Amino acid sequence: MRPATIREATATDWPRIWPFFRAIVAEGETYAYPDDLTSDEARALWLEPPPGHAVVAVDEDGTVLGSAKMGPNRPGRGAHVATASFMVDPAHGGRGVGAALGRYVLDWARTNGYRGMQFNAVVETNTVAVALWQRLGFEIIGTVPEAFHSRSHGYVGLHVMYQRFSGLAG
């Protein structure tokens, strides 16, 4: 199996992102987005204008396997720390797409001068994602108890995860 190619997402990719975006949100296990988002509302959340940036992972046939969005975690005085969100099409899970997107996003943030990356809301029962982010160098720096209402687990915590980029001046 060849590795996915990661490239900038375009408006023409949205019709291929939307089906798995909608399914992941509807599952109610990983994202706190409203269940009734329209495609246009979801597109505005995912394909943010600069300084936001979105990418897709595609296979050799051009099939969109997953997507990530990234940018500053906060505006102004918080804009030196990046954040990111990820969705992998469940039909293509287990192929390393999430890890490839994670490595891409970390490289993007370092290249663009961010001092670290913070994930604000990693659902604690999403153990696959928590383990992946820890393998890629993130630490759980806190957990907000019962901050997420999981469809299958009830009220569960949201981890705040962080990775500091070493060797940056300023």
C-alpha positions as a printed Julia matrix, in Angstrom:
170×3 Matrix{Float64}:
   0.0    0.0    0.0
   1.47   3.33  -1.06
   1.45   6.2    1.43
  -1.15   8.9    1.03
  -0.28  12.16  -0.66
  -1.13  15.22   1.41
  -2.01  18.4   -0.43
  -3.88  21.63   0.15
  -7.65  21.18   0.29
  -9.69  23.08  -2.26
 -13.38  23.92  -2.52
 -13.73  21.07  -5.04
 -12.62  18.61  -2.34
 -15.51  19.51  -0.03
 -18.08  17.18  -1.66
 -15.65  14.3   -0.92
 -14.96  15.47   2.67
 -18.58  16.2    3.6
 -19.87  12.59   3.68
 -17.3   11.41   6.24
 -17.41  14.74   8.11
 -21.19  14.32   8.49
 -20.85  10.65   9.53
 -18.15  11.35  12.13
 -20.11  14.23  13.68
 -23.32  12.15  13.68
 -21.52   9.29  15.45
 -21.27  11.6   18.47
 -17.95  10.32  19.81
 -15.24  12.78  18.8
 -16.52  16.22  17.75
 -18.74  18.68  19.59
 -20.11  20.15  16.37
 -23.91  20.41  16.22
 -25.59  17.36  14.66
 -27.69  19.52  12.33
 -24.9   21.37  10.51
 -25.59  21.94   6.84
 -22.87  21.23   4.31
 -22.28  24.98   3.88
 -21.99  25.53   7.64
 -19.6   22.62   8.0
 -17.49  23.77   5.06
 -17.13  27.22   6.67
 -15.9   25.56   9.9
 -13.46  23.2    8.18
 -12.13  25.2    5.22
 -11.31  28.37   7.15
  -9.74  31.36   5.42
  -6.11  32.25   6.19
  -4.41  32.06   8.55
  -6.34  28.79   8.68
  -5.14  26.07   6.36
  -6.74  22.76   5.37
  -5.28  19.71   3.65
  -6.51  16.39   2.33
  -4.82  13.01   2.23
  -5.48  11.27  -1.07
  -4.51   7.88  -2.47
  -3.0    7.23  -5.89
  -6.5    7.29  -7.44
  -7.31  10.69  -5.92
  -9.73   9.29  -3.33
  -9.89  11.59  -0.3
  -8.93   9.44   2.69
  -8.97  12.15   5.34
  -8.5   15.81   6.03
  -6.93  18.14   8.57
  -7.25  21.82   9.32
  -4.75  23.91  11.21
  -3.9   27.44  12.19
  -3.33  29.58  15.25
  -4.96  28.29  18.43
  -5.95  31.8   19.5
  -5.75  35.21  17.82
  -3.44  38.04  18.84
  -1.16  37.19  21.74
  -2.03  33.51  21.46
  -1.29  33.2   17.75
   2.19  31.72  18.3
   0.67  28.35  19.29
  -0.94  26.26  16.57
  -3.93  23.96  16.74
  -5.35  21.37  14.38
  -8.32  19.08  13.82
  -8.4   15.8   11.94
 -10.95  13.54  10.3
 -10.18  10.25   8.58
 -12.86   8.6    6.49
 -13.87   5.54   8.56
 -13.78   3.48   5.34
 -10.04   4.16   5.2
  -9.12   3.86   8.89
  -6.18   1.76  10.0
  -4.03   2.74   7.0
  -1.86   5.33   8.79
  -3.74   8.3    7.33
  -4.19   9.97  10.74
  -0.51   9.57  11.56
   0.51  10.97   8.16
  -1.79  13.95   8.63
  -0.46  14.45  12.17
   3.17  14.48  11.01
   2.29  16.84   8.16
   0.53  19.28  10.48
   3.39  19.28  12.98
   5.9   19.96  10.18
   3.64  22.72   8.83
   3.42  24.38  12.24
   7.18  24.25  12.83
   7.89  25.57   9.32
   5.48  28.44   9.91
   7.2   29.5   13.14
   4.73  28.3   15.76
   6.24  27.61  19.2
   4.03  24.61  19.89
   0.74  22.94  19.12
  -2.27  22.61  21.4
  -5.28  20.38  20.99
  -8.1   21.89  23.04
 -10.56  19.02  23.08
  -9.46  15.42  22.57
 -12.24  13.19  23.86
 -10.72  10.91  26.51
 -12.63   7.85  25.23
 -11.12   8.37  21.76
  -8.23   6.15  22.81
  -6.92   5.62  19.27
  -6.45   9.38  18.79
  -5.04   9.91  22.29
  -2.46   7.16  21.7
  -1.55   8.55  18.26
  -0.99  12.06  19.58
   1.12  10.72  22.44
   3.24   8.71  19.95
   3.73  11.94  17.98
   5.01  13.75  21.09
   1.94  15.32  22.68
   1.34  15.31  26.41
  -1.99  15.46  28.21
  -1.64  18.65  30.23
  -5.12  18.57  31.7
  -8.55  17.03  31.42
 -11.83  18.89  31.76
 -14.15  16.42  33.47
 -17.48  15.64  31.81
 -16.94  18.35  29.16
 -18.11  16.14  26.27
 -21.4   14.3   25.96
 -20.53  11.08  24.16
 -23.4    9.32  22.46
 -22.26   5.91  23.81
 -20.33   6.73  27.02
 -22.31   9.64  28.46
 -20.39  12.56  29.95
 -16.64  12.1   29.53
 -13.58  14.3   29.83
 -11.84  16.37  27.2
  -8.06  16.27  27.23
  -6.0   19.34  26.48
  -2.89  18.06  24.75
   0.26  20.03  23.99
   3.59  19.71  22.23
   6.27  22.36  22.64
   8.61  22.82  19.72
  12.19  23.0   20.98
  14.91  25.1   19.5
  12.8   28.08  18.54
  14.1   31.55  19.28
  12.06  34.48  20.49
